[in-house]
Amino acid sequence: MSNHGNFNVPYETEREGQMEFFDNYGIPYNDDASILVDNTDGVYNGNILEFKLSINNLNKVLFQAIKYLSRMRVKGESVPATILLIDLNATTVYVYKSENYREAIQKVYTGAASKDNEGFVAGSYDLTLDYSDMVQSSQVKRILKGKKVDPDEMYMPIDIDENCIVGWAERYYREKPTASKGDFLGDDSGTAIKVTGEIRDPRHFKGMIRPYLGKSNEKFKYLMDCLNDRLSKKDLGAFYTPIPYAKKAAELVQMAVDRVPDGNDYIILDRCAGTGNLEAALIGSTDKNGDELIEHCVVSTYEYYEYKVLSERIGDKVRDIIPPSEANVIYENGKVANADAMSEDFINNPIIRQYVDDDKCTIILFENPPYRDISSNSNGRATTQTNNYVVTEMKKELRGNVTNDMSNWFIWSGFKYYLRQETDSYILFSPIKYWKTHHLV
């Protein structure tokens, strides 16, 4: 029988051995809530620990730890640089470097981390230590408690991708409450505003993430609304349209196009296009003349970084985008001021007016407007859009709560300023109460 010093081996339960290990090395698991996190056996000082009574298969246990690290990355949590697998009854620590398993850590896994771990093949461990031996126990203590001078000793800096960017964005705004989306996502490709964001030049997350090298934010097009800081989310009523809904709505657009009188031109107008999910569903669909429907789209969005993605994604496919180029952007605090659909300037925009004023052009509105009830704003601060032109004009005709909801502003102004003929159409995402209760139309 081997000598295991003062450790009470063999242990009957994993918990018993884990607590004795923590006590032995002075790890304050009872006082520090950040240690026993995310269903792991412990995260401490740049190490993730995985305990087993006995480790018969290092491959399976290491893969379980890798799954935990994967989930930490997705949630925006710093990924420890060192993996420690602890065989309690053998008083043995197997030491691995997370960097050697970067590709596996940056995958996304489903199901319990402890299940379905067969088939993973680990490389050699970097070190194995018997912590019942005084000298080797000292090495274990240095790994657990030692000061990490090099950031790479503490964390494996992860790569930002579409699987983890929302988690890291939420953490960024939580830790930097005054930050905006530009501070997090900004790039220097614009002419209206040049901001190098955190993901491209990590400062707050230095040593935790690697610089994102993408030239644009196109990769994150479906997530842009989630990446708004919390105040902007509230102000914009931000959300996005799921692809299956966009595809179903495209069928209604096709029906509207079929109603266009012979000899008429037509446009498909979306004043709140976001990153263009609705319009992307029109790609490949054609009218009776063989034109792609997206070639008749006129689109706009109010949020600057969504505007950039919208331009990159479908700017070369649509008929017009408002404003037509980066050089035409009037940038104000993360917004494209001249793309505010609720402003008088937008309603009188000459690009749009040329179609609305043409009796031989059919107007098809195609929109999923933002929902936000300004009366529910509990912080006492009015939104920047509360006193806009559309609301002012709307209040001349309507009274009561109907004027409080942003989506009502879009619906009312759609019929007021854009739809003029029997063959014009409005394909709209909206709760039915706006039609049955408020009688907007």
WOMOMO-V865412 format. One record per residue. N is the residue number from 1. SS is DSSP state (H for helix, E for strand, C for the rest). Layout:
# WOMOMO-V865412
n=N ss=SS
n=N ss=SS
This chain:
# WOMOMO-V865412
n=1 ss=C
n=2 ss=C
n=3 ss=C
n=4 ss=C
n=5 ss=C
n=6 ss=C
n=7 ss=C
n=8 ss=C
n=9 ss=C
n=10 ss=C
n=11 ss=C
n=12 ss=C
n=13 ss=C
n=14 ss=H
n=15 ss=H
n=16 ss=H
n=17 ss=H
n=18 ss=H
n=19 ss=H
n=20 ss=H
n=21 ss=H
n=22 ss=H
n=23 ss=H
n=24 ss=H
n=25 ss=C
n=26 ss=C
n=27 ss=C
n=28 ss=C
n=29 ss=C
n=30 ss=C
n=31 ss=C
n=32 ss=C
n=33 ss=C
n=34 ss=C
n=35 ss=C
n=36 ss=C
n=37 ss=C
n=38 ss=C
n=39 ss=C
n=40 ss=C
n=41 ss=C
n=42 ss=C
n=43 ss=E
n=44 ss=E
n=45 ss=C
n=46 ss=C
n=47 ss=E
n=48 ss=E
n=49 ss=E
n=50 ss=E
n=51 ss=E
n=52 ss=E
n=53 ss=C
n=54 ss=C
n=55 ss=C
n=56 ss=C
n=57 ss=C
n=58 ss=H
n=59 ss=H
n=60 ss=H
n=61 ss=H
n=62 ss=H
n=63 ss=H
n=64 ss=H
n=65 ss=H
n=66 ss=H
n=67 ss=H
n=68 ss=H
n=69 ss=H
n=70 ss=H
n=71 ss=H
n=72 ss=H
n=73 ss=H
n=74 ss=H
n=75 ss=C
n=76 ss=C
n=77 ss=C
n=78 ss=C
n=79 ss=C
n=80 ss=E
n=81 ss=C
n=82 ss=E
n=83 ss=E
n=84 ss=E
n=85 ss=E
n=86 ss=E
n=87 ss=E
n=88 ss=C
n=89 ss=C
n=90 ss=C
n=91 ss=C
n=92 ss=E
n=93 ss=E
n=94 ss=E
n=95 ss=E
n=96 ss=E
n=97 ss=E
n=98 ss=H
n=99 ss=H
n=100 ss=H
n=101 ss=H
n=102 ss=H
n=103 ss=H
n=104 ss=H
n=105 ss=H
n=106 ss=C
n=107 ss=C
n=108 ss=C
n=109 ss=C
n=110 ss=C
n=111 ss=C
n=112 ss=C
n=113 ss=C
n=114 ss=C
n=115 ss=C
n=116 ss=C
n=117 ss=C
n=118 ss=C
n=119 ss=C
n=120 ss=C
n=121 ss=C
n=122 ss=C
n=123 ss=C
n=124 ss=C
n=125 ss=C
n=126 ss=C
n=127 ss=E
n=128 ss=E
n=129 ss=E
n=130 ss=E
n=131 ss=C
n=132 ss=C
n=133 ss=C
n=134 ss=H
n=135 ss=H
n=136 ss=H
n=137 ss=H
n=138 ss=H
n=139 ss=H
n=140 ss=H
n=141 ss=H
n=142 ss=H
n=143 ss=H
n=144 ss=H
n=145 ss=H
n=146 ss=C
n=147 ss=C
n=148 ss=C
n=149 ss=C
n=150 ss=C
n=151 ss=H
n=152 ss=H
n=153 ss=H
n=154 ss=H
n=155 ss=E
n=156 ss=C
n=157 ss=C
n=158 ss=E
n=159 ss=C
n=160 ss=C
n=161 ss=C
n=162 ss=C
n=163 ss=C
n=164 ss=C
n=165 ss=H
n=166 ss=H
n=167 ss=H
n=168 ss=H
n=169 ss=H
n=170 ss=H
n=171 ss=H
n=172 ss=H
n=173 ss=H
n=174 ss=H
n=175 ss=H
n=176 ss=C
n=177 ss=C
n=178 ss=C
n=179 ss=C
n=180 ss=C
n=181 ss=H
n=182 ss=H
n=183 ss=H
n=184 ss=H
n=185 ss=H
n=186 ss=C
n=187 ss=C
n=188 ss=C
n=189 ss=C
n=190 ss=C
n=191 ss=C
n=192 ss=C
n=193 ss=C
n=194 ss=C
n=195 ss=C
n=196 ss=C
n=197 ss=C
n=198 ss=C
n=199 ss=C
n=200 ss=C
n=201 ss=C
n=202 ss=C
n=203 ss=C
n=204 ss=C
n=205 ss=C
n=206 ss=E
n=207 ss=C
n=208 ss=C
n=209 ss=E
n=210 ss=C
n=211 ss=C
n=212 ss=C
n=213 ss=C
n=214 ss=C
n=215 ss=C
n=216 ss=C
n=217 ss=C
n=218 ss=H
n=219 ss=H
n=220 ss=H
n=221 ss=H
n=222 ss=H
n=223 ss=H
n=224 ss=H
n=225 ss=H
n=226 ss=H
n=227 ss=H
n=228 ss=C
n=229 ss=C
n=230 ss=H
n=231 ss=H
n=232 ss=H
n=233 ss=H
n=234 ss=H
n=235 ss=H
n=236 ss=H
n=237 ss=C
n=238 ss=C
n=239 ss=C
n=240 ss=C
n=241 ss=C
n=242 ss=C
n=243 ss=H
n=244 ss=H
n=245 ss=H
n=246 ss=H
n=247 ss=H
n=248 ss=H
n=249 ss=H
n=250 ss=H
n=251 ss=H
n=252 ss=H
n=253 ss=H
n=254 ss=H
n=255 ss=H
n=256 ss=H
n=257 ss=H
n=258 ss=H
n=259 ss=C
n=260 ss=C
n=261 ss=C
n=262 ss=C
n=263 ss=C
n=264 ss=C
n=265 ss=E
n=266 ss=E
n=267 ss=E
n=268 ss=E
n=269 ss=E
n=270 ss=E
n=271 ss=C
n=272 ss=C
n=273 ss=C
n=274 ss=C
n=275 ss=C
n=276 ss=C
n=277 ss=H
n=278 ss=H
n=279 ss=H
n=280 ss=H
n=281 ss=C
n=282 ss=C
n=283 ss=C
n=284 ss=C
n=285 ss=C
n=286 ss=E
n=287 ss=C
n=288 ss=C
n=289 ss=C
n=290 ss=C
n=291 ss=C
n=292 ss=E
n=293 ss=H
n=294 ss=H
n=295 ss=H
n=296 ss=H
n=297 ss=E
n=298 ss=E
n=299 ss=E
n=300 ss=E
n=301 ss=C
n=302 ss=C
n=303 ss=E
n=304 ss=H
n=305 ss=H
n=306 ss=H
n=307 ss=H
n=308 ss=H
n=309 ss=H
n=310 ss=H
n=311 ss=H
n=312 ss=H
n=313 ss=H
n=314 ss=H
n=315 ss=C
n=316 ss=C
n=317 ss=C
n=318 ss=C
n=319 ss=C
n=320 ss=E
n=321 ss=E
n=322 ss=E
n=323 ss=C
n=324 ss=C
n=325 ss=C
n=326 ss=H
n=327 ss=H
n=328 ss=H
n=329 ss=C
n=330 ss=C
n=331 ss=E
n=332 ss=E
n=333 ss=C
n=334 ss=C
n=335 ss=E
n=336 ss=E
n=337 ss=H
n=338 ss=H
n=339 ss=H
n=340 ss=C
n=341 ss=C
n=342 ss=C
n=343 ss=C
n=344 ss=H
n=345 ss=H
n=346 ss=H
n=347 ss=H
n=348 ss=C
n=349 ss=C
n=350 ss=H
n=351 ss=H
n=352 ss=H
n=353 ss=H
n=354 ss=H
n=355 ss=H
n=356 ss=H
n=357 ss=C
n=358 ss=C
n=359 ss=C
n=360 ss=C
n=361 ss=E
n=362 ss=E
n=363 ss=E
n=364 ss=E
n=365 ss=E
n=366 ss=E
n=367 ss=E
n=368 ss=C
n=369 ss=C
n=370 ss=C
n=371 ss=C
n=372 ss=C
n=373 ss=E
n=374 ss=H
n=375 ss=H
n=376 ss=H
n=377 ss=C
n=378 ss=C
n=379 ss=C
n=380 ss=C
n=381 ss=C
n=382 ss=C
n=383 ss=C
n=384 ss=C
n=385 ss=C
n=386 ss=C
n=387 ss=C
n=388 ss=C
n=389 ss=H
n=390 ss=H
n=391 ss=H
n=392 ss=H
n=393 ss=H
n=394 ss=H
n=395 ss=C
n=396 ss=C
n=397 ss=C
n=398 ss=C
n=399 ss=C
n=400 ss=C
n=401 ss=H
n=402 ss=H
n=403 ss=H
n=404 ss=C
n=405 ss=E
n=406 ss=H
n=407 ss=H
n=408 ss=H
n=409 ss=H
n=410 ss=H
n=411 ss=H
n=412 ss=H
n=413 ss=H
n=414 ss=H
n=415 ss=H
n=416 ss=H
n=417 ss=H
n=418 ss=C
n=419 ss=C
n=420 ss=C
n=421 ss=C
n=422 ss=C
n=423 ss=C
n=424 ss=C
n=425 ss=E
n=426 ss=E
n=427 ss=E
n=428 ss=E
n=429 ss=C
n=430 ss=C
n=431 ss=C
n=432 ss=C
n=433 ss=H
n=434 ss=H
n=435 ss=H
n=436 ss=H
n=437 ss=C
n=438 ss=C
n=439 ss=C
n=440 ss=C
n=441 ss=C
